[in-house]
Amino acid sequence: MLDIESLRLIWWLLLGVLLVGFAITDGFDFGAAFLLPFVAKKEAERRIVLNAVGPFWEGNQVWIVLGAGAIFAAWPPVYAVAFSGFYLLILLLLLTMGISRPVSFKYRSKLPNHFWRRFWDFVVFTGGLFPAVIFGILIGNTLMGVPFYFDNNLMIHYAGTFFDLFHPFALWCGLTSLMMLTMHGGLYLAIKTENPIRDRAIYYSRMAAFLMIICFAVGGVWIAKGIMGYEVAGGVDPYGYSNPLHKSVTSATGAWLQNYSRYSLSLLAPLLAFIGAFSAMLTARFRNSLFAFCCSSVSILGVIATVGVSMFPFILPSSNNLTSSLLVWDSSSSELTLLLMLFAVLIFMPMILLYTSWAYYVLRGKVRQEDVEVQAKKQAAY
């Protein structure tokens, strides 16, 4: 039987897997939506781009639902702090990703009116732009630390404001996220479309890959020299009950880099981010863009792994009261809860992977104008 320490570590890894799955799958349709006004110049081209993404975007969002559910069930204090402290930003995320974007896909082509379609094209564009940037801003704020604290009764108090979330470093993380997903979305369109859309998508994906490499490198220097990191000084019991007030934490500039000196293998994470993006940029013009798309996926994996490795064992550090920081070891649910949820994951995760893979297999191949026209006559095209 797994002990509580192992279960906590497994669920930390599973949370990372869910975030990577979300970024790779839903990330490409964010990037494709953001690129819509740049790669599609005519009405027929816009419909091709929309129908390249259309069959998958709803299914891709299962990953963010699973991720939020995992945080809620496995790390209740993290869920409580993050979803209350970041409330307005998450509300904006839900409005763009969960409300306006679905409506724009569904209603955009219902009327053959120029202004109607241009309006919904703009909504599609913002539905790709805002989520990509917001997720980066959330990560940036997490790295800087969130201004919250627990009182002696473990009641949560949040001391920040909405505008505090837009720190220059957080905005830089938002830009990095946007470039990463633009690279990914452009390479997806390179797989699913033909010229001239494909050539434009490759051009913008290569440009985004180059900018993503720069943004990620500058972000790394910023983390090392410009923001406070956090380190556990003592008092942590990986086998103990979850109580964030029983430890001591210190902060110092560059503290997020400590794990790389302790565990040299962790350097693979940022290396994967750089190598993946650079390889995607070099191989984007290959006849089959699938390899470049896989390289882009590796880069996304590397970026998210870099954040996780840098912060471990922190999940949500507190900049207001260091002791209140939430760790893998002191903010989880009970051992029984984690174990039962793990059994559920072992049952349902293979099912999700199976039906997702089947959907991509059935709908493989390029989207052509004649295909869209045939589906449009059946009222089945976006």
DOBA-304860 format. One record per residue (C-alpha): x, y, z. Coordinates in steps of 0.05 Angstrom, whole numbers. Example, Ala and Ser with C-alpha at 12.3 -4.5 7.8 and 13.67 -1.06 7.14 Angstrom:
<nodes>
> 246, -90, 156 $
> 273, -21, 143 $
</nodes>
This chain:
<nodes>
> 0, 0, 0 $
> 25, 69, -18 $
> 42, 116, 40 $
> 19, 188, 45 $
> 87, 215, 22 $
> 85, 173, -42 $
> 13, 192, -55 $
> 28, 266, -48 $
> 86, 261, -96 $
> 45, 220, -146 $
> -10, 272, -145 $
> 40, 328, -155 $
> 65, 291, -216 $
> -6, 278, -240 $
> -23, 352, -234 $
> 37, 366, -279 $
> 13, 314, -329 $
> -56, 345, -332 $
> -27, 415, -342 $
> 19, 389, -398 $
> -40, 352, -430 $
> -81, 416, -428 $
> -25, 460, -456 $
> -10, 412, -513 $
> -82, 398, -534 $
> -121, 461, -518 $
> -58, 502, -530 $
> -57, 490, -605 $
> -128, 515, -613 $
> -112, 578, -572 $
> -53, 589, -619 $
> -93, 575, -681 $
> -149, 622, -658 $
> -98, 677, -644 $
> -68, 668, -713 $
> -135, 670, -749 $
> -130, 743, -774 $
> -58, 733, -795 $
> -60, 667, -834 $
> -130, 671, -864 $
> -142, 730, -911 $
> -206, 707, -946 $
> -272, 680, -921 $
> -258, 611, -948 $
> -190, 610, -913 $
> -221, 632, -847 $
> -271, 575, -850 $
> -215, 525, -864 $
> -177, 549, -802 $
> -240, 545, -759 $
> -257, 476, -785 $
> -186, 452, -772 $
> -196, 469, -698 $
> -271, 459, -693 $
> -276, 384, -683 $
> -226, 384, -626 $
> -231, 446, -583 $
> -289, 422, -539 $
> -256, 355, -525 $
> -189, 388, -510 $
> -220, 428, -453 $
> -230, 363, -413 $
> -158, 372, -391 $
> -170, 438, -356 $
> -232, 410, -323 $
> -191, 351, -298 $
> -136, 397, -275 $
> -183, 442, -235 $
> -218, 380, -207 $
> -151, 350, -186 $
> -131, 414, -150 $
> -199, 416, -115 $
> -196, 344, -92 $
> -122, 333, -79 $
> -100, 403, -56 $
> -162, 437, -25 $
> -123, 496, 7 $
> -89, 510, -60 $
> -156, 511, -95 $
> -186, 557, -42 $
> -129, 607, -45 $
> -119, 607, -120 $
> -191, 610, -141 $
> -207, 665, -91 $
> -144, 706, -98 $
> -144, 701, -174 $
> -220, 706, -177 $
> -227, 764, -227 $
> -172, 738, -272 $
> -202, 668, -273 $
> -270, 700, -287 $
> -240, 735, -347 $
> -209, 669, -368 $
> -276, 633, -364 $
> -312, 689, -401 $
> -263, 684, -460 $
> -247, 610, -459 $
> -312, 580, -435 $
> -366, 627, -459 $
> -348, 675, -516 $
> -304, 625, -553 $
> -355, 569, -556 $
> -409, 619, -579 $
> -363, 647, -632 $
> -349, 578, -661 $
> -422, 559, -661 $
> -453, 623, -688 $
> -399, 654, -731 $
> -421, 622, -797 $
> -496, 621, -784 $
> -508, 686, -822 $
> -475, 705, -888 $
> -465, 777, -865 $
> -397, 809, -870 $
> -400, 849, -805 $
> -431, 791, -767 $
> -373, 745, -787 $
> -319, 797, -775 $
> -346, 809, -705 $
> -344, 735, -688 $
> -275, 729, -720 $
> -252, 781, -670 $
> -283, 742, -613 $
> -248, 679, -637 $
> -182, 718, -638 $
> -192, 744, -567 $
> -213, 674, -546 $
> -143, 652, -566 $
> -105, 713, -542 $
> -133, 723, -472 $
> -130, 651, -445 $
> -58, 643, -470 $
> -36, 707, -436 $
> -77, 696, -372 $
> -48, 627, -360 $
> 22, 657, -365 $
> 3, 713, -317 $
> -23, 662, -267 $
> 43, 624, -271 $
> 82, 688, -263 $
> 44, 707, -200 $
> 53, 638, -172 $
> 129, 643, -181 $
> 131, 711, -147 $
> 87, 688, -89 $
> 15, 703, -74 $
> -3, 754, -18 $
> -44, 709, 28 $
> -37, 681, 98 $
> -72, 634, 146 $
> -93, 655, 215 $
> -89, 609, 276 $
> -156, 578, 256 $
> -130, 565, 185 $
> -177, 617, 156 $
> -150, 645, 91 $
> -137, 720, 84 $
> -119, 749, 16 $
> -83, 816, 18 $
> -74, 831, -56 $
> -114, 870, -108 $
> -133, 855, -180 $
> -82, 903, -209 $
> -26, 873, -167 $
> -31, 812, -212 $
> -3, 852, -271 $
> 68, 856, -246 $
> 119, 864, -303 $
> 146, 794, -291 $
> 76, 765, -293 $
> 63, 801, -358 $
> 128, 775, -386 $
> 105, 704, -368 $
> 40, 720, -405 $
> 79, 740, -467 $
> 122, 677, -462 $
> 59, 634, -457 $
> 28, 670, -517 $
> 90, 658, -560 $
> 94, 585, -539 $
> 22, 571, -557 $
> 26, 612, -621 $
> 85, 568, -643 $
> 44, 507, -625 $
> -20, 531, -660 $
> 17, 551, -723 $
> 49, 482, -729 $
> -19, 450, -719 $
> -47, 491, -777 $
> 14, 471, -818 $
> -8, 399, -809 $
> -82, 410, -822 $
> -82, 460, -879 $
> -54, 471, -949 $
> -21, 531, -981 $
> -26, 590, -976 $
> -51, 581, -904 $
> 3, 530, -889 $
> 60, 576, -911 $
> 34, 633, -869 $
> 24, 588, -809 $
> 96, 562, -815 $
> 122, 634, -820 $
> 87, 657, -757 $
> 102, 593, -718 $
> 177, 600, -733 $
> 175, 673, -712 $
> 137, 654, -648 $
> 187, 598, -633 $
> 245, 647, -639 $
> 211, 698, -594 $
> 191, 643, -545 $
> 264, 622, -538 $
> 283, 695, -523 $
> 225, 705, -474 $
> 240, 640, -437 $
> 315, 657, -431 $
> 300, 727, -406 $
> 249, 699, -358 $
> 302, 651, -330 $
> 350, 709, -318 $
> 293, 748, -286 $
> 279, 691, -239 $
> 353, 685, -221 $
> 367, 759, -211 $
> 302, 798, -206 $
> 249, 764, -163 $
> 248, 730, -95 $
> 247, 655, -92 $
> 228, 611, -33 $
> 262, 554, 4 $
> 239, 509, 61 $
> 283, 519, 123 $
> 254, 464, 165 $
> 194, 436, 202 $
> 165, 395, 144 $
> 140, 324, 155 $
> 123, 290, 89 $
> 84, 237, 128 $
> 47, 286, 174 $
> -22, 316, 172 $
> -33, 375, 126 $
> -21, 439, 165 $
> 17, 495, 130 $
> 35, 531, 195 $
> 83, 478, 222 $
> 143, 496, 178 $
> 192, 552, 168 $
> 207, 584, 100 $
> 259, 633, 77 $
> 261, 676, 15 $
> 319, 702, -26 $
> 334, 725, -96 $
> 351, 665, -140 $
> 324, 614, -90 $
> 283, 581, -144 $
> 348, 556, -175 $
> 368, 514, -114 $
> 337, 450, -140 $
> 382, 452, -202 $
> 445, 450, -160 $
> 417, 395, -116 $
> 390, 351, -172 $
> 430, 358, -236 $
> 380, 316, -274 $
> 329, 372, -266 $
> 369, 413, -317 $
> 335, 370, -370 $
> 271, 409, -361 $
> 296, 477, -387 $
> 339, 441, -438 $
> 277, 407, -466 $
> 243, 475, -471 $
> 299, 506, -511 $
> 315, 445, -554 $
> 242, 432, -569 $
> 228, 504, -591 $
> 293, 509, -631 $
> 280, 442, -666 $
> 208, 463, -682 $
> 234, 527, -713 $
> 285, 488, -756 $
> 238, 432, -778 $
> 175, 472, -789 $
> 186, 474, -864 $
> 192, 399, -871 $
> 141, 369, -919 $
> 107, 335, -860 $
> 101, 385, -802 $
> 83, 331, -752 $
> 155, 325, -727 $
> 158, 400, -715 $
> 92, 396, -678 $
> 121, 341, -634 $
> 182, 384, -621 $
> 136, 441, -601 $
> 100, 393, -553 $
> 167, 375, -522 $
> 182, 448, -512 $
> 115, 458, -476 $
> 131, 398, -433 $
> 199, 429, -417 $
> 170, 497, -398 $
> 118, 468, -351 $
> 168, 419, -321 $
> 217, 477, -310 $
> 165, 514, -268 $
> 149, 451, -229 $
> 221, 432, -216 $
> 240, 503, -197 $
> 184, 509, -146 $
> 185, 439, -116 $
> 162, 426, -62 $
> 122, 491, -64 $
> 55, 492, -99 $
> 32, 562, -79 $
> 83, 604, -41 $
> 59, 662, 2 $
> 93, 729, -5 $
> 54, 758, 52 $
> 70, 706, 106 $
> 124, 657, 87 $
> 101, 604, 136 $
> 32, 602, 102 $
> 63, 577, 37 $
> 30, 514, 11 $
> 75, 454, -2 $
> 66, 385, -32 $
> 75, 358, 38 $
> 28, 401, 79 $
> -32, 421, 36 $
> -60, 355, 9 $
> -124, 317, 23 $
> -123, 256, 68 $
> -87, 191, 50 $
> -153, 156, 36 $
> -178, 211, -10 $
> -113, 211, -50 $
> -114, 135, -56 $
> -187, 132, -79 $
> -175, 186, -130 $
> -113, 150, -155 $
> -156, 88, -169 $
> -205, 132, -207 $
> -149, 161, -248 $
> -122, 92, -265 $
> -191, 73, -291 $
> -213, 136, -327 $
> -148, 166, -353 $
> -136, 108, -403 $
> -208, 117, -427 $
> -197, 191, -439 $
> -132, 179, -476 $
> -165, 124, -517 $
> -225, 164, -541 $
> -183, 226, -552 $
> -133, 187, -595 $
> -191, 156, -633 $
> -221, 224, -648 $
> -155, 250, -675 $
> -146, 187, -717 $
> -215, 190, -748 $
> -209, 264, -764 $
> -138, 260, -789 $
> -117, 292, -854 $
> -119, 363, -882 $
> -180, 407, -883 $
> -195, 430, -955 $
> -243, 482, -981 $
> -286, 430, -1017 $
> -293, 391, -952 $
> -318, 453, -916 $
> -368, 468, -971 $
> -396, 397, -968 $
> -403, 401, -892 $
> -433, 471, -897 $
> -490, 444, -940 $
> -505, 395, -884 $
> -501, 451, -832 $
> -443, 413, -801 $
> -386, 462, -815 $
> -361, 520, -772 $
</nodes>
